[in-house]
Structures are given as structure tokens and as C-alpha cells.
Amino acid sequence: MSDPQQSAPNSQTLHGEPSPEELEAAQAANEADALAAAQGELATLQAKNAELADQYLRAQADVQNARRRADDEISKARKFAVEAFAESLLPVTDSLEAGLAIKDATPEQIREGAEATLRQLKSALERNKVIEIAPAPGSKFDPHQHQAISVVPADQEPNTVVGVLQKGYTIAERVLRPALVTVSAPK
């Protein structure tokens, strides 16, 4: 008779445990499965990385294009910023030229023409947000809009405007030129 351990159909040990060869084969199979899973995950991550890199490059190109367009628009805005203002002054130029073309104008006609032209000019300035600074006598001196040329004794509150020597102007609420004024002296 033969030995029962040798004739067993599988190569398990007496206690029902797998043989070292089976353990080694199972471990190799597990490692192969883990390796295949890791390679699959690596391929997925590499594809995702390539997609993100492409999105990044596209975003960079979009940012550069937006910056270039903004720079172009700013350049054009600076170049043509005075276009509307210049266009509003053309009728004033036309009026002055028409007035000068009259050779035998009377002083009254010249005065009328000058007053009409001045109204056109003031209207053009106002349309372009250029507003006069002409403080009334007795108004409070404002160093942000007025420039005191002299201080004179006066019968009004100290530090108030006595007279305007030259009007000032603001453009879009920013002082373009302060009004030149005389101011009352402290008592």
C-alpha cells in the first residue's frame, strides 16, 4: 500500500493548510492583480494630468488674449479720449471764423457774435463735464477749489471770498484749475 500523504489528490499538508507553492502562487496572483490595478490607476491619473495641463494652457492663452485686448482698448481710449470734446468745439470754431469773415461788422455785432460764441463754448464745456468754479463774494474759502492770491481787510466774515480774479474749472468733479480769489483777512 502506498502512503496516504503521497496519494492525496491535492498537495495540502495534513492540517488542511495550502502548500508553500500554492501560497507563493496566490501571492504572485495577488501581486499581479495589485500591479494591474496600480497601472490602471496610473494610466487614469496620467490622462487626467494631461487633460488638466491642456486646460491650464488654454486658460493661460485666454488670460493673455484678454490682457492684450484690454491693453488695446486702453490704448484706443487714450488715443481717442478727446474726440467727443474736440467735436463739441467745432461749432465754436465755425462761429469764430464766421465772425471774423465779416469785414464791416459794427461793435454791437462783434459783441453779439462774441457773446453767442461764448455761450456755445460754455455749453460745449458743460456737455463734457467741464464746470466753472466761480464762488460768490462772501462764500466760504475752499482750499480744494480756490487759490487765495491775497488776503484783504473786508467787512465780511474772515476766510471768505471777497472777489474772483479768475474762474476755476472742474472736470468730472476733479479740479482742473482752481479759482483765483481774494480772501477776507481775520479781524
Disulfide bonds with the S-S distance in Angstrom:
none
